[in-house]
Amino acid sequence: MHSKALVILTVLWSSLCLGQTKIATTEACESALFSPTGPLILFGSDQITLLDSSGTTLLQKKFEGATLSHPVLRDDILLFRVTTATDQVKEELTELDLASLSFVTSTRLGIDVSKERTEVLGRAMESPIRHADRNPFDTAIAVSVSRDGIQLNHIQEQKKHFQARSGISKAYFTSKSQLIVLQNEQASMYWPGQIEASQVLAEGVQDITVSYDRSRIGLLLEDRTEIWQVAPSPKSLVTTQLGPLADELISSLQADDFSTYLVFKEAIDDEIDLKYELFVPQKKKESTADFEERKEDAQKHFNEIIEHYGGLFQTSQEVVQYAQKTAEDGVQALNSYVSAKSDSIRAIDDERQLFLTAERVKKSYEEFNTKIESIGTYDTSNEQYLVSIDGQEVPFKINLAEARSFKLDAEEHLVVGAKQLDKMGEDILTLGYQIMTPDGDIFRSSDYQKPLFIPEEQQNRLLVWITGMRIMAGLLWMAVPG
């Protein structure tokens, strides 16, 4: 398989592993709560189990002949009802001290454990709501879930972002820019910016709960309870030095395009950097019209990059999906399919690389000032001087009539060199040198190479500028009174 295609497929495979990590699977329970100090409390109909952050059992107590109900956490105290039915029904309010892991009959009065109350952000939420959560990482944002869908509420800005989605029953923030959502018995991670699913954790989920620090998730399934470690939101992991406009465009990508960006981040960043000047504030003050034009050009360049790599991503996904479906049909059939697809990826990528190489070569063109170190003996048969510049012996064709003055005026000559990447875009080459005499005559080195992909009008700009400065200086000198 072509190495580039193999890299693309390898990166895609690894990208599918990006996300949350399941750290433990344990017994089923009716409800679960994370305590402020960390342990996960599994609350069954007649049993309570405490698990540490790795899923190891810290405590397990079975209440024989009793029914447990209405668990409520108050700091490090778990309150719950214990109902026993022997000769008569007996109901007690019981406490579990999570610090000492001891049970006592509660003496607290006036505590209502008949229902769980959720504090929400008052007027920012629409009623009726099923569930609400305020973002602990950014308290100006909250999420509410109603029968009709899910809504992000920006409290200070009084903005709301609603998306109609039926079947959502709970939503919690797990980071500043990530949600865990329970919808139709499916637990998924979401990006609240677009409220788009990014990773499905499990199907058949009855309930979800999150730890106080939002670093762990509890998923309650019919036959088990799963504990997941929360990975940072992919968008919170993305850092670039490409300028504010590039960061803005990246953060605004929808889920599928952002997945493309994550897979090909290094290549996409490199392509953005090819036109870095579009994405950073200009050194000189921009007019509003100039800024809007630059922003439009940056958006166009960015969209074209995402579109290209989106096609590669789609092709690669087809390979992965085929591999997942047909692995049991034999290695030969799979290899044949992957080889064909990799050829397609290679063709797309090779064409892209030719374009990118040309862009890099074009952008690498540079003119620079330097000076003559020495001039050798004049070669009359070839009418040529070997001029020492930057440690090199550079040939210049000088006719016999000008040879003497050329050497005598050496210290007054201005020298401009040019360099550029080679056509493979790998090594910087010196294209040659041009010498301007005090009289304005220009001599080009005999081995001078024309730059690649640079229009004629964009060449020799430094010499043109120097000539202009000389003319201006001459005019000023003439204007000075005798």
Secondary structure, DSSP 4 states (H G I P E B T S, - for coil): --HHHHHHHHHHHHHHT-S-EEEEEE---SEEEE-TTSPEEEE-SSEEEEE-TTS-EEEEEE-TTEEEEEEEEETTEEEEEEEEESSSEEEEEEEEETTTTEEEE----S---SS------GGGS-SS-SEEEE-TT-TTEEEEE-SSEEEEEETTTTEEEEEE-TTEEEEEEEETTEEEEEETTEEEEEETTTTEEEEEEEESEEEEEE-TTSSEEEEEESS-EEEEEPPPPHHHH----S-HHHHHHHHT--HHHHHHHHHTHHHHHHHHHHTGGGTS--SSPPPHHHHHHHHHHHHHHHHHHHHHHHHHHHHHHHHHHHHHHHGGG-HHHHHHHHHHHHHHHHHHHHHHHHHHHHHHHHHH-EEEEE-EEEE---BTTTTEEEEEETTEEEEEE--HHHHHHHHHTGGG-EEEEEEEE-TTSSSEEEEEEEEE-TTS-EEEBTT--PPSS--GGGSSHHHHHHHHHHHHHHHHHHHS--
